[in-house]
Amino acid sequence: MKHLLIFSLIFINPLLTQAQFELDSLKQKWKDVGRESIEGVYSLSANNRSYSIALAKENDVYKLVYLEGSLDNWVYGDLKGMIAKSEEMYEGRWNAGKPTKPNLEDIKIVFGNKKFILYWSDWSIDEFKMTYPEKAKEPTDMDKVFMDEAFKRDEISIPIQISDSGSVEIPVMINDVLKIYVGLEKTSNEVIVSKDIAKTLIQTKTLGYKEWKEGNYYQFIDENKPFEAPHIFNLNSLAFGEEQLTNLEAVISEDISRSMLISFDVLERFGKVNIDMEKMLLTIKP
């Protein structure tokens, strides 16, 4: 949070904060007092974008400063981005707009052999190669960088939100067609859904007579017939995070105040569930 605040203040008011490097002085500094292995001059050549930047440490963050290239409105010395070390990688902010009209984007960077891979917020990537004081030669082994350094996980992570009633909700994908936030509670049923959710699944043709386990399917879909519990059916799939369950039993309720509930027991099949309200994150440790 400290680093993000620093990034925001510098980018929001570029006219009040001069964060420029003079390249010759920077090179002399590296020669006199040394440099960290990731500090240097890097270049990008991708489609119609070709430019170079200097990466140098200042206090506890690293600044990426534009030197030259094909970017309109950018000139020598403009601050392009700032990053800080974060566990296995570096994270920070990047100005994807103009120097005087910033369009800040979250970025992640993984350093390799005289190169770095920049991951944009949509997970597209750019590869910057060092040109000074060393020059990158060998191509980057993208699979090795990806697996060894960037995204190793030994747990499932799911973002959460808090409902108006104060209950925890997680995003799920139902039958590969409906993405919604659903509540978590200790219930005797695996899944409880509202009539509206069930009818939406019927309209998407992912729920039909063959999935019905209890109750009269044709009576349920008939708008002129009263709702008579119980109605129970099988969900073909329920995906959350990077995991998916199939053939869950869902009970339809007309009294439920929320559209859908999942029992904690369902998530606990994958491991120990922990909810971090500060990070707004639910994790499952196998």
C-alpha positions in Angstrom: 0.0 0.0 0.0 2.9 2.3 0.8 4.4 1.8 -2.6 1.0 2.3 -4.4 0.5 5.6 -2.6 3.9 6.8 -3.7 3.2 5.8 -7.3 -0.2 7.5 -7.3 1.1 10.8 -5.9 3.9 11.0 -8.4 1.7 10.2 -11.4 -1.3 12.3 -10.4 0.7 15.5 -10.2 3.7 15.1 -12.7 4.2 18.9 -12.9 5.0 19.1 -9.1 7.3 16.0 -9.1 10.3 15.8 -11.3 11.3 12.2 -11.4 13.9 12.3 -14.3 17.2 10.6 -14.8 20.1 12.1 -16.8 21.4 9.0 -18.5 25.1 10.0 -18.6 25.1 10.8 -14.9 23.3 7.5 -14.2 25.9 5.5 -16.1 28.6 7.2 -14.2 26.9 6.4 -10.9 26.6 2.7 -11.9 30.3 2.8 -12.8 31.4 4.5 -9.5 29.2 2.8 -6.9 27.9 -0.2 -8.7 24.3 -1.2 -9.6 21.8 -3.9 -9.0 21.7 -6.6 -11.6 18.2 -5.5 -12.9 19.3 -1.8 -13.3 20.1 -0.7 -16.8 18.7 0.4 -20.2 16.0 -1.7 -21.8 14.3 -1.6 -25.2 11.0 -2.8 -26.4 10.2 -3.7 -30.1 6.6 -4.9 -30.5 4.4 -4.2 -33.5 4.2 -0.4 -33.9 5.8 0.3 -30.5 9.5 0.7 -30.3 11.2 2.6 -27.5 13.9 2.4 -24.8 13.7 3.1 -21.0 16.1 3.4 -18.1 15.4 1.4 -15.0 17.1 2.6 -11.9 16.6 2.3 -8.1 15.7 5.3 -6.0 15.1 4.7 -2.3 13.0 1.5 -2.0 11.4 1.7 -5.5 12.6 1.3 -9.1 11.7 4.0 -11.6 11.3 3.4 -15.3 12.1 6.5 -17.3 11.5 7.1 -21.0 14.6 7.7 -23.1 13.6 7.7 -26.8 11.4 5.9 -29.3 8.1 6.0 -31.2 5.7 7.0 -28.5 3.8 10.2 -29.3 4.0 13.0 -26.7 6.7 11.2 -24.7 10.1 12.9 -24.4 13.5 12.1 -22.8 13.3 11.9 -19.0 9.5 11.4 -18.6 8.5 8.9 -15.8 6.9 5.9 -17.5 6.4 3.6 -14.5 7.4 2.6 -10.9 7.8 -0.9 -9.4 8.7 -2.4 -6.1 9.7 -6.0 -5.1 6.7 -8.1 -4.1 7.6 -11.7 -3.2 8.6 -13.6 -6.4 8.0 -10.6 -8.7 7.9 -6.9 -9.0 4.6 -4.9 -9.0 3.7 -1.3 -9.6 2.1 1.2 -11.8 2.6 2.2 -15.5 1.4 5.3 -17.3 -0.4 3.9 -20.4 -1.6 7.4 -21.3 0.2 10.7 -21.9 2.8 12.3 -19.6 0.4 15.2 -18.8 -2.8 13.0 -18.8 -1.8 9.8 -17.0 -3.8 6.5 -17.6 -2.4 4.4 -14.8 -2.4 0.6 -15.1 -1.3 -2.1 -12.6 1.6 -4.1 -13.9 3.7 -7.1 -12.8 7.3 -7.7 -13.9 9.4 -10.8 -13.8 13.1 -10.5 -14.5 15.1 -13.1 -16.5 18.5 -13.2 -18.1 19.2 -9.5 -19.0 15.5 -9.1 -19.8 12.1 -8.6 -18.1 8.6 -9.7 -18.9 5.9 -7.1 -18.2 2.5 -8.5 -17.5 -0.4 -6.0 -18.2 -3.6 -6.1 -16.2 -5.3 -8.1 -18.9 -2.4 -10.6 -18.7 -1.0 -9.8 -22.1 2.8 -9.4 -22.1 5.7 -7.4 -23.5 9.4 -8.4 -23.4 12.0 -5.7 -22.7 15.6 -6.6 -23.5 18.6 -5.0 -21.8 20.9 -3.0 -24.1 23.2 -1.4 -21.4 25.4 -2.1 -19.6 24.9 -5.7 -20.8 23.1 -6.9 -23.9 20.5 -9.7 -23.9 21.2 -12.5 -26.4 19.4 -15.7 -25.6 15.7 -15.9 -26.1 13.6 -16.0 -22.9 12.2 -19.4 -22.0 8.7 -18.1 -21.3 7.4 -21.4 -19.9 10.3 -21.5 -17.4 9.8 -17.9 -16.3 6.0 -18.5 -15.9 6.3 -21.7 -13.9 9.5 -21.1 -11.9 9.1 -17.5 -10.8 5.8 -15.9 -11.4 2.7 -17.8 -10.5 3.3 -20.8 -8.4 0.4 -21.4 -6.0 -0.2 -24.0 -3.4 -3.7 -22.7 -2.6 -7.0 -21.7 -4.3 -7.6 -17.9 -4.1 -11.1 -16.4 -4.6 -12.1 -12.7 -4.3 -15.0 -12.0 -2.0 -17.5 -9.3 -1.4 -19.9 -8.5 1.4 -23.6 -8.4 0.8 -25.9 -5.7 2.2 -26.8 -8.1 5.1 -23.1 -8.5 5.9 -22.7 -12.0 4.6 -19.7 -13.2 2.5 -20.3 -13.8 -1.2 -18.0 -15.3 -3.9 -18.2 -15.2 -7.7 -19.1 -18.5 -9.4 -19.9 -19.7 -12.9 -23.0 -21.9 -13.1 -23.3 -24.4 -15.9 -20.8 -22.4 -17.9 -23.4 -19.7 -18.7 -24.3 -17.7 -15.6 -21.7 -15.8 -13.5 -22.9 -14.3 -10.3 -21.9 -13.7 -6.7 -23.4 -16.2 -4.3 -23.7 -16.4 -0.5 -21.8 -18.8 1.7 -23.5 -20.5 4.7 -23.6 -23.7 6.6 -26.7 -25.4 5.2 -27.9 -29.0 5.1 -28.2 -28.7 1.3 -25.2 -28.4 -1.1 -26.8 -25.5 -3.0 -30.0 -23.5 -2.6 -31.2 -21.4 -5.5 -34.1 -19.0 -6.1 -36.8 -19.7 -8.7 -35.4 -17.0 -10.9 -32.0 -18.6 -11.0 -33.5 -22.0 -11.9 -35.6 -20.4 -14.6 -32.6 -18.5 -16.0 -30.8 -21.9 -16.3 -33.8 -23.3 -18.1 -33.9 -20.4 -20.5 -30.2 -21.0 -21.3 -31.0 -24.6 -22.1 -28.5 -25.9 -19.5 -31.2 -27.2 -17.2 -34.1 -29.4 -18.2 -36.2 -32.4 -17.4 -33.3 -34.9 -17.4 -31.6 -32.9 -14.5 -34.8 -32.9 -12.4 -34.5 -35.2 -9.3 -37.6 -34.3 -7.3 -40.8 -32.3 -8.0 -42.7 -31.9 -11.2 -40.5 -30.2 -13.9 -43.4 -29.3 -16.2 -45.5 -27.9 -13.3 -42.5 -25.7 -12.3 -42.1 -24.2 -15.8 -45.8 -23.5 -16.1 -46.4 -19.9 -15.0 -50.1 -20.7 -14.3 -49.2 -23.4 -11.7 -48.5 -22.6 -8.1 -45.0 -23.3 -6.7 -45.1 -26.5 -4.7 -41.9 -27.5 -2.9 -39.7 -29.5 -3.0 -38.0 -29.1 -6.4 -34.5 -30.5 -6.6 -32.2 -30.8 -9.6 -28.6 -31.4 -10.5 -26.3 -28.6 -11.4 -24.1 -29.7 -14.3 -21.2 -27.6 -13.2 -20.2 -25.0 -10.6 -16.9 -23.2 -11.1 -15.1 -21.0 -8.7 -11.5 -19.8 -8.8 -9.7 -22.4 -10.8 -11.8 -25.3 -9.6 -15.0 -26.8 -10.8 -17.5 -29.2 -9.3 -20.1 -31.2 -11.2 -23.5 -32.8 -10.4 -24.2 -30.8 -7.3 -27.7 -31.1 -5.8 -29.6 -27.8 -5.9 -32.8 -27.1 -4.0 -35.2 -24.4 -5.3 -36.6 -22.1 -2.7 -39.2 -19.3 -3.1 -38.4 -17.8 0.3 -34.7 -17.3 0.1 -33.7 -13.6 0.4 -30.7 -14.0 -1.8 -30.6 -15.6 -5.2 -28.2 -18.4 -4.3 -26.4 -20.0 -1.4 -23.6 -22.6 -1.3 -22.8 -24.6 1.8 -19.3 -24.2 3.3 -19.1 -28.0 3.2 -18.9 -27.8 -0.6 -15.7 -25.6 -0.5 -14.2 -27.7 2.3 -14.1 -30.7 0.0 -11.0 -29.0 -1.5 -9.3 -28.2 1.8 -9.2 -25.8 4.7 -11.1 -22.6 4.0 -9.9 -19.3 5.3 -11.4 -15.8 4.8 -9.3 -12.7 5.1 -11.6 -9.7 5.5 -8.7 -7.2 5.2 -7.6 -8.5 1.8 -11.2 -9.5 0.8 -9.9 -12.9 -0.2 -11.0 -16.5 0.5 -8.3 -19.1 0.3 -8.5 -22.9 0.3 -5.4 -24.8 1.4 -5.4 -28.4 0.1 
